[in-house]
Amino acid sequence: MPIPDVVLLTKADCHLCTEARAAVERVASGLGVQWTEQAIDGDPGLQERYAEEIPVVLVDGVQRDFWTIDEQRLTRILKKALEG
């Protein structure tokens, strides 16, 4: 079974990031999927690309959601990725 690479991009002092972190954790843990968090602070390339959209969820390198994470959409995406 393929394992999706789930990354939550965040930045310091971001209230939406706190909510997104909880949403990603709920969905990922419910499906048994590991995920990582990466702060864009200190990375000029990530800051330039994502500064206005944080938090951002990437699945296998593709941006799947930003600002407010839709748990149902993320669940569908991850289930599809797990099916291969």
GIUR-V887588 format. One line per field, one symbol per residue. ss: DSSP state (h for helix, s for strand, l for the rest). psi: psi as a letter, one per 20 degrees, with the letter a starting at -180 (. if undefined). Layout:
BEGIN
ss = ???
psi = ???
END
This chain:
BEGIN
ss = lllllsssssllllhhhhhhhhhhhhhhhhhlllsssssllllhhhhhhhlllllssssllsssssllllhhhhhhhhhhhhhl
psi = pqoqoppoprrqlohhhggggggggggghhikpqrrpppipinhghgggjhiipqpppolipphrreppohgghggghgghhh.
END
